[in-house]
Each structure stands twice: as structure tokens, then as C-alpha cells.
């Protein structure tokens, strides 16, 4: 184990030492350049890697001081600051409906949940005093609490969806909108891109993965119960499945259940990536015009970090004689070389 740790540390040190001298192989500008026009300050022209999220950008957009608020920033901020999307879209009349709906359903959910817990506490006390006592548990309050909390969650989801739908409706082919559509509702991003045939595929993947999750989870719980009963010395277990076999199947179905969870998450993420990528490719021109162009060219290597007395791009020993400058040879005495440029148009 100590040797393994030592090797890992040595590899990290070597990697760090290599990274300090890597400037001779790559231009530093390649890691800091931007491919957008610096004079273009519109939200559509910003690199996606410039800034993931900014409080300043979000609040400036919501206060209408910045009309270039990106949809991703607006959506991420609205998950916490509920109603911010409607404020940015200048649909203020929706705010009382949103806050009233969420507040009412949450309040009723808390009320019914409190009634159920009070009933459950009385039921436990009654059963402890007399197991034969008739005491009706208030299951209706439990169901109503579930419905109210689910309604609050639906209103919250609908608020986010409404804000995304009404974000710059006059602008077509927005990759950010397609991505968030797929986040909120699987397959909706594909519908936004006009690729309806993909919706059954992704929904089939999600439903199939969930089916196997439910099946494996059910079997896992079954064999877990059997194993617990078979290994409990106080139980009179006389089933046909021994403890060793129950333990084996319990572990198998638990592993399959975990695989099903990974399949659900993978299917969900795949349809989000698909919506984003193909939204960017909406304007990608595809035709039957394929052209291959081969032309001679002069290759000028980047020699800023190369010693003036040795051309490392040529196979030749070091010499005290300086190389010929401005030559076009392909050997050790030329700074440039003749090559072939291949271009493919499609």
C-alpha cells in the first residue's frame, strides 16, 4: 500500500513538472482565447464557459437593468426566488396566483399532516393501554396532506415551466430553452426541436428502467425480509428458502436495483444532452455537396521556444553553425517545410 501511494505521489510530481514546461508545445493563448466578438454584448453571444451563474447578472435582469439575462441564469435563480421568471417576463399579474396557490396548498398540507400525527399519537397510546380497544386512525388527513404537498409541488413546477415558455417567445431555436424543457419534462426538448420520433424512445427507456427498478426493489425487500426472519433466533421460520440462499438473492436484486437507478439517471441525462446538442445544430447546413481540395502549402513551425542554434523539428545533431534563415528545405537547415493542405467541404 505504501508503494502504491509513493508511486501515485511520484506520478503527480512528474505531471506537475511536465505541466510547467508544456508552454513550448502549446500556445498559451489557446487556453484563454474567446471565440466571440468582444464588441457583441448580447446574451446569445456569450460563451457558455464564461460564467456559470452570477447573482449580479440575475438581479440586474430581474430588475430590468440588463435585458440580456440568459435563460439558464434566470431558471437557476427562479428555483430559489420563486416568481422571478414572471417578473423578468413582466407578467406581474401571475405573482398573486403563484404565491397564493403555493402558500395555500402548503398551509393545508401542514394542517392535515398535523391532524394525522395527532391521531397517530392517540392511536399508539390507545394500543399500548389496550390492544383490543377500537380506535379509528385518521387516514383521510394523511391522504389530504399528501395531495396538498403534491399540489404545491405541481404549482412550483408549473411556475418554472411558465417562465421558460414565455422567455423571449419571438426568438426561435434557443438551445437553452430546449435544455430546460427536457429538464422539466423529459421529451419536451425533443418536441421543441421538432424531433417527435425521439420522444417514444426516451420515454420507453425511462419507463423500462423504472419497471426494472420497481421489480428488483420488490424482490430485494422480499429476500431481505426472508433473510432477517431466517437469521432471527426468536422467530419460528420454517420456509423453504434457507438463509444463505436468501442472502445471495438479496444481494443480487439489490445490485440490479442500483443498476436500474443508474439506467433511469442515464436515460434522463441523455435526453437532456440530446435536446441541447440538436438545438445547436438546427441551423447546421447539410447537403450533398462534398468537396475535397488538396493544395501544397508551406509549414512554418512555432519556434519561439526553440534554440536558434538547433531546429528541433529536424533530425540532426547539434552544431555550432547557425541554421540557414529563410530556407525552404525539409532537413536540418530550414525553418520552413513544404507540405500538403487537405480541405473537406460538406
TORDREN-535457 format. One record per atom (N, C-alpha, C, O, CB): x, y, z. Coordinates in steps of 0.001 Angstrom, whole numbers, plus 500000, padded with zeros to 6 digits. Glycine has a CB too. Example, Ala and Ser with C-alpha at 12.3 -4.5 7.8 and 13.67 -1.06 7.14 Angstrom:
2
513190494310507800
512300495500507800
513200496700507800
514236496681508465
511308495527509046
512850497750507080
513670498940507140
512900500030507870
513409501138508039
514084499402505725
//
This chain:
346
500826498806500000
500000500000500000
500869501256500000
500575502236499314
499061499999501209
501967501203500802
502860502353500852
503526502579499500
503717503719499077
503921502161501941
503880501480498820
504492501623497498
503508502223496502
503897503022495651
504993500267496989
502242501845496601
501244502411495700
501078503908495920
501015504677494962
499909501709495885
501006504324497194
500893505760497495
502117506509497004
502000507612496471
500710505988499005
503300505914497181
504534506548496733
504542506718495217
504976507749494703
505747505728497179
504058505696494503
504011505795493042
503029506861492582
503302507591491628
503634504450492433
501889506954493256
500904507978492889
501471509374493117
501314510260492277
499604507796493698
502130509565494258
502741510877494542
503823511211493530
503939512356493092
503331510901495960
504615510211493157
505665510442492181
505078510800490823
505603511661490118
506558509214492063
503983510132490461
503337510450489185
502773511857489187
502854512552488174
502229509450488884
502197512298490314
501671513653490399
502776514689490313
502609515734489682
500894513834491684
503919514397490955
505053515323490876
505566515429489451
505866516523488972
506186514874491808
505665514294488772
506126514312487372
505140515053486486
505542515787485584
506327512878486846
503844514863486739
502845515561485945
502920517060486175
502790517841485232
501450515049486273
503128517469487424
503248518895487713
504501519476487072
504478520592486554
503269519135489226
505597518715487105
506824519189486473
506659519307484967
507189520230484350
507984518258486799
505919518366484371
505696518440482930
504823519628482564
505044520280481544
505059517153482425
503812519913483416
502889520993483097
503572522344483129
503136523267482441
501725520985484054
504664522491483934
505360523769483969
506145524022482700
506411525175482359
506282523826485157
506524522957481985
507282523126480753
506475522880479510
507036522771478420
508448522228480754
505177522789479645
504332522487478496
504096523687477605
503460523554476559
503019521948478958
504591524861477987
504356526044477175
505034525938475832
504605526583474875
504833527278477893
506079525144475735
506791525030474460
505997524228473443
506288524292472249
508154524387474671
505004523475473889
504242522643472973
502937523291472535
502451523025471436
503957521318473609
502362524147473393
501078524742473079
501141526243473317
501789526707474255
499959524102473917
500476526980472477
500368528413472689
499479528683473907
498425528068474071
499803529114471425
499918529604474748
499140529927475926
497807530560475555
496831530441476297
499922530852476831
497762531229474412
496527531888474013
495404530888473778
494228531240473866
496756532712472762
495764529632473477
494741528633473180
493872528326474398
492755527830474251
495392527354472675
494373528616475596
493642528294476804
492923529513477383
492201529386478372
494582527710477832
493105530671476796
492473531868477322
491688532642476281
491072533659476600
493502532755477922
491699532176475038
491029532941473998
489534532709474043
489069531708474587
491579532577472626
488783533634473471
487351533519473319
487020533577471850
487709534251471085
486613534619474098
485992532894471447
485640532791470047
484468533706469680
483909533597468589
485305531356469708
484105534595470582
483046535543470315
483608536914470022
484751537219470364
482089535608471478
482806537729469393
483190539095469107
483146539892470403
482078539993471007
482266539723468031
484269540467470861
484260541200472134
483292542369472143
482804542763473202
485642541702472446
483008542932470962
482101544070470902
480641543672470997
479778544528471193
482326544830469637
480349542366470858
478972541881470920
478664541503472353
479212540531472871
478748540670469965
477791542264473000
477478542049474409
476126541395474619
475620541364475741
477520543353475147
475544540880473570
474245540228473708
474394538914474436
475465538307474430
473596540007472342
473311538472475065
473354537227475815
473603536030474946
474200535052475396
472091537037476561
473150536081473683
473323534931472805
474761534729472398
475140533631471991
472475535083471583
475589535790472501
476958535713472026
477936535314473114
479123535166472825
477367537023471442
477501535134474338
478411534816475426
478789533343475388
477959532478475108
477783535171476774
480037533082475669
480467531684475768
479776531040476955
479565531683477983
482016531576475907
479420529763476813
478783529051477913
479745528808479060
479311528529480178
478221527736477429
481044528908478809
482030528666479863
482512529954480501
483357529917481396
483211527904479309
481990531100480059
482448532353480631
482103532439482113
482956532765482939
481842533530479878
480849532144482446
480401532256483816
479189531358483988
478214531474483246
480074533728484187
479248530467484961
478148529537485141
476903530249485663
475812530055485126
478554528421486094
477048531061486689
475909531752487270
476417532957488032
477496532914488623
475089530816488193
475645534031488021
476064535260488672
474857535897489340
473817536100488713
476718536235487660
475010536212490634
473954536928491336
473720538296490708
472584538747490567
474301537076492819
474803538938490339
474680540281489763
473897540236488459
473011541059488233
476069540900489525
474224539279487605
473513539165486334
472044538833486564
471172539368485879
474165538097485447
471763537950487527
470386537547487779
469543538716488279
468459538970487754
470349536409488789
470036539428489290
469246540515489863
469166541722488934
468170542444488947
469831540934491197
470195541947488134
470106543019487145
469061542679486081
468347543561485603
471481543266486488
468975541410485716
467980541015484733
466572541093485284
465662541561484601
468258539623484244
466382540633486525
465045540669487125
464579542102487334
463389542392487214
465034539914488461
465506543000487644
465145544415487819
465102545173486492
464917546390486476
466134545093488760
465273544456485383
465192545008484018
466269546054483739
466090546932482894
463822545624483788
467391545951484461
468537546791484144
469415546163483076
470232546846482459
469351547056485390
469250544869482858
470006544133481846
469018543243481097
468473542297481665
471173543284482492
468792543547479833
467818542791479027
468426541547478398
467740540835477665
467241543676477936
469699541270478665
470374540114478060
470515538961479046
471430538148478922
471753540518477542
469620538886480020
469685537807481004
469531536462480307
468566536243479575
468597537983482087
470481535564480536
470430534241479926
469357533391480580
469063533533481767
471788533548480028
468781532511479787
467677531699480279
468149530742481369
467397530447482298
467036530919479131
469384530256481266
469904529372482308
470045530076483636
469711529510484677
471234528806481897
470539531312483616
470669532096484841
469303532412485426
469106532337486639
471438533390484572
468359532766484560
467007533070485026
466366531838485660
465752531934486722
466139533583483864
466506530691485016
465886529471485523
466519529046486850
465808528700487794
466009528342484491
467850529071486924
468524528653488159
468153529558489320
467928529078490431
470042528649487968
468084530864489078
467699531774490151
466256531616490574
465925531791491747
467938533184489732
465384531282489616
463958531146489916
463646529890490710
462582529804491323
463161531143488638
464540528921490714
464308527744491553
464337528098493034
463747527393493853
465349526670491256
465019529185493379
465066529660494768
464151530865494960
463344530902495888
466511530024495166
464284531848494076
463456533052494143
462235532829493251
462234533189492074
464263534337493698
461211532235493825
460022531846493071
459326533086492537
459109534055493264
459059531019493947
458979533041491257
458295534164490619
459215535118489903
458749536062489265
457523534914491626
460526534894489993
461471535798489326
461321535743487806
461497536753487124
462911535447489721
460999534569487281
460798534457485834
459625535314485380
459703535979484346
460565532993485436
458545535301486144
457384536101485770
457704537599485864
457202538396485072
456181535751486669
458540537974486835
458938539377486938
459784539777485728
459588540855485166
459720539625488249
460720538919485325
461540539231484161
460695539305482896
460943540143482029
462642538191483995
459698538431482790
458815538439481616
457733539505481703
456906539629480800
458169537082481445
457735540292482814
456776541387483019
455335540878483048
454426541524482528
456931542441481918
455146539719483657
453814539160483846
453485539178485339
453336538139485982
453724537710483267
453379540388485859
453239540568487298
451905540030487825
451803539677489000
453375542038487646
450890539967486972
449574539529487423
449575538059487846
448648537612488521
448548539751486323
450601537307487457
450667535903487831
451218535693489238
451048534615489808
451512535153486839
451874536702489805
452514536540491108
451513536232492222
451771535322493009
453291537791491454
450370536948492335
449406536570493392
448886535151493246
448651534470494245
448232537525493387
448704534697492008
448234533328491795
449284532330492271
448961531338492924
447904533090490306
450542532603491937
451625531681492315
451795531625493820
451767530550494418
452946532100491659
451973532799494436
452212532822495876
450982532345496651
451107531643497655
452603534232496324
449788532735496176
448576532285496846
448388530786496737
448018530133497713
447374532989496275
448644530227495542
448479528788495361
449468527982496179
449092527022496852
448620528432493910
450752528378496119
451766527634496881
451541527789498380
451641526818499130
453183528114496508
451235529017498820
451021529240500247
449812528492500782
449862527931501877
450862530710500517
448712528479500010
447507527787500459
447706526286500546
447358525665501550
446357528092499534
448264525706499497
448448524251499497
449456523803500549
449264522766501185
448900523780498121
450532524574500741
451489524224501790
450858524330503173
451072523469504027
452721525125501708
450071525398503393
449416525563504689
448438524444504982
448407523912506091
448700526889504744
447631524084503978
446686522974504176
447413521648504377
446979520811505168
445733522865502979
448522521460503657
449290520237503841
449847520113505243
449810519037505839
450411520177502846
450364521215505774
450881521204507151
449748520956508146
449923520246509137
451594522541507477
448580521553507867
447430521378508774
446975519922508816
446813519352509896
446259522277508336
446769519322507651
446302517933507621
447369516969508149
447036515963508776
445906517540506192
448626517265507906
449688516404508430
449743516469509955
450022515471510620
451046516807507835
449473517658510501
449447517795511958
448269517012512556
448406516389513610
449357519287512356
447105517047511874
445954516284512354
446242514783512337
445874514061513264
444717516594511502
446905514320511273
447214512893511195
448199512480512284
448026511438512916
447781512547509816
449231513290512504
450214512947513538
449566512918514921
449898512072515750
451382513950513524
448626513859515167
447918513855516451
447071512593516586
447016511990517658
447030515111516588
446405512192515489
445609510966515511
446492509733515702
446127508805516423
444799510837514217
447652509732515053
448566508595515178
449101508491516602
449275507387517119
449731508725514179
449359509613517229
449855509592518610
448795509024519539
449109508223520419
450264511009519070
447527509432519352
446452508882520170
446243507405519920
445938506655520848
445170509624519911
446402506975518681
446258505562518343
447333504729519028
447037503660519561
446324505364516826
448576505201519022
449665504463519678
449435504348521181
449695503306521783
451010505148519411
448942505435521778
448681505390523224
447557504403523538
447633503641524502
448315506799523755
446513504430522706
445379503525522944
445788502073522782
445368501226523571
444227503846521992
446600501763521775
447044500387521559
447973499922522673
448006498739523009
447747500262520209
448729500861523244
449610500481524345
448818500156525609
449202499279526383
450610501598524629
447700500876525813
446888500611527005
446035499366526842
445945498540527749
445998501804527314
445407499237525675
444517498101525442
444547497750523960
443949498462523154
443062498417525909
445226496671523580
445303496320522152
443957496009521534
443816496067520312
446206495141521964
442961495679522346
441641495358521812
440726496573521708
439579496456521275
440989494313522672
441226497723522100
440408498932522045
440185499344520594
441096499274519768
441073500080522837
438978499768520300
438659500255518962
438991501743518872
438422502568519587
437163500004518622
439911502057517992
440333503447517814
440546503669516318
441350502978515692
441646503770518640
439837504618515758
439904504876514322
441022505868514012
441027506995514507
438554505409513802
441949505434513200
443060506289512788
442614507202511649
441952506758510711
444282505437512356
442978508475511737
442550509475510739
443438509372509493
444336510188509288
442613510924511338
443172508362508672
443945508195507434
443551509209506370
444334509482505461
443763506790506887
442353509769506469
441935510777505491
442831512006505554
443189512571504521
440476511180505728
443197512424506774
444095513584506906
445462513280506311
446105514158505735
444245513988508386
445900512037506451
447183511652505852
447127511768504333
448054512291503714
447562510215506259
446039511281503731
445898511374502277
445767512824501813
446348513206500798
444685510569501813
445014513624502545
444850515034502179
446178515781502267
446457516648501439
443806515706503086
446991515452503257
448306516097503373
449167515773502158
449859516645501633
449022515650504669
449125514511501708
449883514133500519
449400514896499294
450208515376498499
449776512631500277
448084515008499139
447539515719497990
447929517194498003
448258517760496961
446026515582497960
447894517811499172
448222519237499267
449700519486498980
450039520429498264
447863519775500656
450572518660499524
452007518825499248
452306518573497767
453129519267497170
452843517865500132
451633517576497178
451817517315495750
451309518484494915
451911518819493895
451097516023495342
450211519109495332
449679520268494611
450640521448494686
450818522166493702
448311520669495177
451260521655495845
452247522727495974
453437522480495064
453946523408494436
452715522858497425
453885521221494989
454985520898494092
454618521097492637
455443521545491841
455432519483494311
453372520764492279
452939520958490890
452882522444490531
453285522829489433
451561520309490666
452388523274491439
452348524720491173
453756525271491022
454005526117490164
451606525466492304
454671524799491847
456076525226491744
456654524834490392
457317525639489739
456921524610492882
456400523583489967
456875523121488656
456247523921487524
456935524308486579
456569521633488470
454937524172487615
454249524934486579
454763526366486505
454799526957485426
452747524934486833
455162526927487642
455720528284487649
457018528336486865
457231529250486069
455956528768489086
457892527352487089
459147527305486344
458896527084484855
459523527732484017
460050526200486895
457987526178484526
457676525915483122
457093527152482441
457450527460481304
456699524743483005
456206527855483126
455601529060482553
456653530119482255
456601530773481213
454545529627483502
457599530289483159
458640531288482923
459511530942481730
459896531832480973
459502531437484151
459828529669481547
460655529255480413
459885529409479105
460451529843478101
461125527798480588
458604529058479107
457792529153477885
457695530594477411
457755530849476208
456383528583478124
457548531538478330
457347532936477966
458642533724477850
458600534941477672
456460533593478969
459788533068477945
461072533754477804
461372533989476314
461613533043475565
462215532928478473
461354535241475906
461701535640474531
461032534730473496
461701534028472737
463229535613474338
459712534760473485
458957533875472606
459169534188471128
458907533341470274
457490533962472934
459643535400470817
459858535761469420
461178535242468868
461417535325467664
459804537252469268
462042534706469736
463343534179469302
463206532678469096
462772531964470000
464473534500470346
463572532197467921
463464530789467592
464794530067467847
465858530683467915
463031530618466131
464693528750467983
465870527876468112
466785528325469251
467927528723469023
466657527848466796
466276528257470459
467069528601471634
467534527309472308
466714526603472895
466246529488472628
468823526982472240
469315525752472870
469068525714474379
468776524656474938
470795525597472600
469187526866475031
468937526895476463
467511526533476806
467263525833477789
469258528248477015
466570527002476006
465162526673476254
464913525188476013
464189524555476781
464237527522475355
465500524625474963
465335523187474702
465899522360475846
465315521346476228
466020522794473385
467040522788476398
467654522051477509
466773522072478753
466562521038479386
469028522637477838
466258523251479101
465437523362480307
464102522658480128
463558522100481081
465210524830480666
463572522683478906
462356521910478638
462563520439478993
461710519820479630
461944522047477159
463710519880478573
463981518474478856
464243518237480329
463977517147480834
465162517994478043
464765519244481034
464960519109482476
463620519038483197
463431518223484100
465794520277483020
462697519898482789
461400519963483454
460479518821483049
459722518307483873
460735521279483152
460542518422481775
459673517344481299
460424516557480223
460631517073479125
458316517910480740
460831515333480511
461576514544479517
460817514425478200
459630514102478170
461873513148480066
461537514696477111
460952514621475780
460455515944475257
460271516092474048
459838513657475779
460229516924476133
459719518212475675
460771518977474874
460431519723473956
459258519049476865
462041518795475215
463101519437474427
463159518888473020
463403519633472071
464451519256475102
462934517582472870
462894516994471532
461690517514470748
461790517734469542
462849515459471621
460559517710471417
459394518289470750
459673519721470317
459235520141469246
458172518247471671
460398520475471140
460767521851470787
461665521870469555
461572522780468731
461475522541471967
462534520869469428
463419520792468257
462731520185467036
463325520119465960
464654519977468596
461497519748467193
460784519138466075
461127517683465842
460787517136464793
461060519899464840
461796517032466798
462187515627466658
461256514766467508
461659514199468524
463679515413467077
460009514684467071
458993513989467858
459234512492467919
458806511837468869
457622514256467288
459910511940466926
460122510498466887
461034510018468003
461070508823468297
460699510096465554
461772510928468630
462654510531469729
461914510401471058
462398509742471978
463779511533469872
460750511024471157
460031511031472433
459668509619472889
459914509293474050
458767511876472319
459087508749472024
458798507376472490
460040506602472897
459982505752473785
458077506609471409
461166506892472251
462397506171472583
462835506499474012
463111505599474806
463523506524471579
462897507795474332
463369508181475661
462353507824476746
462733507413477843
463665509678475700
461073507978476443
460078507578477429
460081506065477631
459861505580478741
458690508050477001
460332505322476548
460456503875476690
461644503494477563
461553502577478379
460588503223475325
462755504198477388
463918503937478228
463628504244479691
464003503475480576
465110504756477750
462958505372479948
462659505755481327
461657504796481970
461842504363483108
462117507185481372
460592504468481229
459572503575481785
460145502168481992
459885501529483011
458336503519480854
460930501692481012
461538500377481171
462489500317482350
462491499345483105
462269499992479916
463302501359482511
464236501398483639
463492501437484966
463886500779485928
465166502610483524
462410502216485010
461642502278486263
460937500954486551
460809500556487709
460611503416486200
460479500273485497
459835498964485687
460805497977486347
460453497285487302
459338498400484329
462029497928485820
463014497014486406
463434497468487801
463762496640488651
464244496907485501
463427498779488039
463728499261489385
462671498789490383
462996498303491466
463820500794489395
461393498942489997
460320498520490900
460349497011491125
460149496545492247
458957498940490341
460598496248490061
460641494792490180
461801494337491060
461624493504491948
460753494152488799
462973494882490812
464149494489491599
464043494962493043
464491494276493961
465422495049490966
463451496132493240
463278496629494602
462306495747495378
462520495480496560
462780498081494586
461242495296494720
460278494406495373
460924493088495775
460728492616496895
459089494141494451
461699492486494862
462363491224495174
463443491403496242
463647490528497083
462974490626493910
464130492543496199
465149492811497223
464522492866498611
465047492285499561
465883494133496922
463398493567498723
462731493655500025
462211492285500467
462223491964501656
461571494668499966
461760491488499511
461236490158499846
462324489272500439
462143488674501500
460637489489498604
463461489191499739
464524488311500224
465220488895501450
465789488150502249
465545488057499118
465183490196501606
465716490791502828
464870490399504023
465397490086505090
465782492314502705
463538490417503840
462645490010504917
462849488529505263
462886488151506434
461179490271504524
462980487694504212
463184486260504455
464499486011505188
464563485190506103
463167485481503126
465542486723504782
466848486536505447
466790486981506897
467355486328507775
467952487313504709
466104488098507152
466002488573508537
465228487583509398
465593487341510548
465326489953508586
464156487008508845
463391486030509610
464177484735509818
464102484120510882
462073485732508906
464930484326508794
465673483069508902
466842483173509874
467242482176510475
466183482647507536
467386484366510030
468542484540510925
468150485049512303
469011485241513161
469536485496510305
466855485270512521
466393485742513827
466156484532514739
465295483702514447
465086486600513685
466904484425515828
466734483232516698
465382483196517406
464967482132517865
467841483190517746
464689484320517507
463415484364518209
462230484027517314
461110483878517803
463217485721518811
462464483904516002
461361483622515080
461304482120514778
462320481424514810
461522484437513762
460128481654514493
459927480252514141
459837480111512624
458814479686512087
458651479691514820
460916480474511948
460918480440510485
461043478989510000
461939478252510412
462080481309509915
460117478605509114
460145477250508555
459933477288507041
459344476375506461
459068476367509223
460424478362506410
460268478496504974
461183477562504195
462105476965504750
460526479914504566
460910477448502898
461705476559502048
463012477181501593
463888476476501092
460906476155500845
463163478507501761
464377479200501312
465319479350502502
464968480026503469
464037480599500689
466503478742502463
467445478883503584
468036480289503627
467911481066502680
468576477841503474
468677480590504741
469226481931504950
470317482252503944
470402483387503473
469773482065506362
471164481267503598
472251481526502659
471721481892501279
472231482810500637
473162480311502560
470699481175500825
470133481485499513
469409482835499538
469478483595498572
469165480370499069
468729483127500623
468051484422500744
469062485564500730
468819486613500133
467209484473502034
470203485351501397
471246486379501391
471796486597499994
472051487733499594
472378485998502340
471981485511499247
472502485618497876
471539486411496993
471952487344496306
472741484212497274
470260486043497009
469295486734496160
469062488176496628
468791489060495816
467972485968496143
469168488402497935
469032489769498421
470114490665497833
469824491779497397
469093489802499948
471350490194497815
472452490985497262
472333491139495745
472660492191495194
473792490339497616
471863490083495073
471711490154493618
470673491203493223
470922492044492359
471313488782493055
469520491143493859
468452492087493495
468762493500493958
468297494463493349
467124491638494086
469535493641495016
469965494984495418
470901495572494375
470816496760494063
470657494948496795
471797494748493833
472697495233492789
471925495587491524
472193496612490898
473769494184492476
470963494737491145
470142495033489972
469292496286490184
469063497048489244
469242493841489643
468834496496491392
468072497711491696
468944498951491512
468497499957490962
467518497659493137
470187498871491975
471100500003491804
471403500243490329
471494501392489898
472405499763492577
471561499170489547
471755499333488112
470558500028487472
470722500853486574
471992497977487450
469365499697487930
468162500327487382
468139501821487687
467707502620486856
466902499655487945
468604502198488879
468677503621489216
469648504335488280
469370505439487812
469109503812490687
470789503698488012
471758504283487082
471161504407485679
471412505391484982
473041503432487038
470374503417485266
469738503465483949
468723504593483867
468625505257482836
469062502133483634
467970504820484929
466996505927484950
467722507264484837
467348508117484032
466140505889486250
468765507439485653
469514508696485614
470200508886484267
470226509997483738
470549508735486739
470761507804483703
471421507913482407
470454508266481297
470786509078480434
472121506627482074
469263507676481295
468262507992480275
467807509440480388
467626510124479381
467058507052480395
467624509899481611
467201511289481835
468267512275481355
467953513251480674
466902511524483328
469526512017481712
470601512912481286
470827512848479783
471158513860479165
471889512571482015
470654511683479193
470876511537477757
469886512363476952
470269512988475962
470777510074477354
468625512377477355
467654513163476596
467874514663476792
467529515451475911
466230512784477009
468441515075477931
468787516490478119
469934516884477191
469883517923476532
469172516768479594
470972516041477147
472111516321476262
471668516311474810
472097517154474023
473240515293476479
470818515369474451
470324515287473074
469577516559472682
469786517081471587
469408514066472907
468715517062473557
467964518275473258
468894519465473085
468687520287472193
466951518558474359
469916519567473930
470847520683473842
471672520634472564
471793521640471865
471762520693475046
472240519475472253
473125519349471093
472367519598469794
472833520351468939
473774517961471064
471206518972469639
470479519107468378
469787520453468253
469426520858467148
469460517999468245
469594521157469368
469108522533469262
470187523434468685
469887524340467908
468655523057470635
471441523196469057
472541523956468467
472722523636466985
473216524469466225
473834523672469218
472323522436466576
472529522017465188
471320522304464301
471258521821463170
472850520540465140
470360523084464796
469190523389463991
469564524154462725
468969523941461668
468188524189464807
470548525042462830
470965525851461686
472143525232460938
472711525864460047
471330527249462146
472515523999461293
473641523354460634
473209522895459244
472257522128459101
474168522157461476
473919523372458223
473546523078456846
474107521719456431
475309521475456539
474049524186455896
473251520862455968
473645519544455484
473133519392454062
471928519449453818
473097518407456407
474064519196453113
473666518983451722
474552517909451115
475412517338451786
473756520302450902
474326517641449826
475061516581449136
476348517075448480
477005516321447764
474180515948448092
476707518319448715
477908518887448102
479124518542448955
479382519198449964
477773520427447935
479873517511448549
481092517100449233
482274517408448335
482366516884447225
481053515592449606
483174518249448803
484315518679448008
485600518421448778
485739518815449936
484195520171447634
486532517755448116
487856517501448692
488872518308447916
488991518158446700
488214515982448665
489609519164448610
490569520058447968
491950519817448572
492137519936449783
490143521550448131
492917519477447713
494292519215448135
495204520233447464
495242520324446237
494727517754447782
495934520994448262
496819522040447733
498146521996448474
498176521650449655
496166523448447863
499251522341447805
500545522441448507
500569523666449403
499885524656449143
501716522503447499
501355523588450451
501434524692451394
502801524703452043
503541523724451965
500328524591452457
503132525800452678
504396525962453396
504110525914454890
503295526688455393
505107527299453005
504776525011455600
504578524826457032
505629525635457784
506829525420457616
504653523321457419
505164526570458617
506071527380459421
505878527005460877
504887527409461484
505828528902459198
506795526245461455
506621525803462851
506741526966463820
507349527993463516
507651524727463206
506166526788464961
506192527803466006
507486527641466802
507584526769467665
504938527692466937
508486528492466508
509838528304467040
510194529306468121
511373529601468316
510843528395465930
509209529837468827
509541530837469846
510385530255470969
511242530940471528
508273531435470421
510140528986471301
510845528364472409
511967527432471940
512511526673472742
509868527597473269
512317527481470657
513349526610470121
514669527353470073
514709528529469711
512964526097468726
515749526678470435
517067527289470421
517429527744469008
517198526991468061
518118526309470957
517992528952468824
518338529420467468
519459528610466834
519681528723465629
518741530882467510
520169527803467603
521266527003467044
520857525557466784
521684524715466436
522459527031467982
519551525285466960
519138523902466710
517659523886466385
516841524425467131
519444522989467933
517329523282465299
515938523172464883
515407521823465352
515728520792464760
515792523330463334
514597521820466411
514158520549466972
513151519831466106
512802518685466388
513576520766468321
512673520484465048
511744519825464145
512487518983463109
511851518279462323
510860520857463451
513815519041463092
514599518242462152
515438517243462923
515838517489464061
515499519140461266
515696516125462294
516501515086462916
517958515340462539
518399514902461477
516034513654462472
518704516029463377
520104516356463094
520801516652464399
520166517133465337
520224517563462119
522101516376464490
522827516659465724
523039518152465901
522984518927464946
524170515936465732
523286518541467167
523553519935467451
524835520368466749
525797519604466680
523653520171468965
524848521564466241
526005522111465540
526246523535466002
525307524255466344
525804522062464010
527489523930466010
527811525304466368
527525526282465245
527589527497465428
529253525405466766
527204525729464067
526912526586462922
525440526937462955
524604526033462969
527293525895461577
525087528217462968
523671528595462991
522976528098461750
523590528041460685
523508530112463112
521673527726461857
520935527259460684
520679528392459710
520678529567460079
519614526624461100
520465528021458475
520159528993457429
518776529570457683
517808528823457823
520236528345456017
518679530863457742
517397531507457977
516710531765456650
517332532107455644
517574532818458762
515392531584456696
514622531851455491
514662530737454481
514143530906453377
515103533087454858
515264529582454810
515319528483453863
514010527756453757
513137527890454615
516392527525454244
513874526984452699
512657526226452483
512954524743452418
512178523975451849
511964526679451212
514072524336452997
514420522933452952
513633522121453953
513020522666454872
515884522757453194
513654520817453768
512923519920454667
513879519204455607
513472518265456291
512106518895453866
515149519625455659
516126518986456512
516423519828457723
515567520553458229
517389518710455753
517684519715458190
518063520376459428
518348521848459245
518454522561460243
519255519711460014
518483522356457996
518895523735457782
517744524591457274
517978525595456601
520054523789456803
516523524222457576
515396525023457118
514427525293458245
514113524397459029
514681524332455974
513953526516458332
512952526859459321
511560526457458857
510693526182459686
512998528344459621
511331526418457555
510035526077456996
510116524734456276
511192524189456029
509549527180456037
508935524232455952
508865522959455254
507703523004454270
506762523779454434
508705521780456252
507784522176453265
506724522082452261
505819520919452631
506288519815452906
507312521900450822
504516521179452636
503569520149452984
502335520197452080
502310520877451054
503165520288454437
501340519465452494
500095519355451734
498937519743452649
498845519270453782
499902517906451164
498061520599452154
496868521002452899
495648520333452293
495408520432451089
496703522544452897
494888519660453123
493708518946452683
492481519623453282
492386519779454500
493777517448453085
491554520019452437
490332520661452873
489106519872452437
489033519404451301
490264522075452335
488140519725453346
486922518975453045
485724519891453300
485512520368454415
486828517663453909
484958520122452252
483760520951452365
482533520044452299
482432519180451427
483716522039451239
481604520252453230
480386519454453222
479245520269453841
478119519783453934
480594518115453993
//
